[in-house]
């Protein structure tokens, strides 16, 4: 018997889950509100257990070739004077020559390619209504189309529509970390290549990150904010005004970053936050990735935890005839791993955006002495041993080639 599964979201967790479910013989559909696979060029990391996931998918050679190979991260004083330059691995707890750093679009393309002709994709559409009937889930799409599935999985990110429809408003599960940020690209007129530069004042950071000299630079403006800026979420002009007013300095490249942010056609504005839920499933609907347990970009582990979650959820569904048992096994197996990685946000915050001058001075002293490290991430990234689900051979669902 083949079970049908609808996955909402085609960023990272969604296509990864679709790959494994298709491999195990499920009938898979992915719905994505954008008109194509969600990409973007900023770099993301694939570390520890997640590296093993992409290896089992056969993607390791392709992603190794796409490895950005950041050579160093420099920290500068407000006037631009160099404090220290450290290796990316020392800063993030990475393992040199093992962990991968790739452009987001390179990862999403790699995940999409093996399943583009095997899985049904509904682009430029979304779920409008869900009705869990106990023995099936009836879905009405925004396009007006109606379909029935055995299971529905929300892999649609921090602001998950699936979570809202089934579990309730985002506010019930959203844990604000106390920061907002703006990300955008700008011309690489700085002479940067395979490196990042971080400028700080208390509670604020301006960042330039270059993957290579021929590509635009990624700019980030990150800042403390007592309450989430609700009025700005759906108002790009309000976002630009808020960020610009928070960075009035004439120091370093801050003015150029602010001007580029004002003019950027790829501005991405959001708050730094996590999702914490008592359970990730309800009836025949479950969540995975940021929709279930967003770790925030300050943890450095969002994409890796999404990949691991997708692998484990698919494996548990493939080795349990009952979806309730599968969802329970999924949570039991990875919740501790997720919580360890969510806890990394404090380390990321203290390194990227220290809140006081005293904390900045302490971080800078550690940078100058070479004592900057991230042992917590080094431990958390590999804190889960992956089961070999294909060897378990579910009687209900047989793996396919």
Secondary structure, DSSP 8 states (H G I E B T S, - for coil): ---EEEEE--SSHHHHHHHHHHHTT-EEEEEESSSS-----SEEEE-THHHHHHHHTT-HHHHHHT-----EEEEE-TTS-EEEEE-HHHHHT--TTTSEEEEHHHHHHHHHHTTTTTSEEEES--EEEEEE-SS-EEEEETTS-EEEESEEEE---TT-HHHHHHH--GGGTEEEEEEEEEEEEE---S---SEEEEEEETTEEEEEEES-TTS-EEEEEEEE-SS--GGGTT-HHHHHHHHHHH----STTHHHHHHHHHH-SS-EEEEEEEE--S-SEETTEEE-THHHH---GGGT-HHHHHHHHHHHHHHHHHH-SSHHHHHHHHHHHHHHHHHHHHTTHHHHHHHH--SSHHHHHHHHHHHHHT----HHHHHHTT------GGGT--SS-----
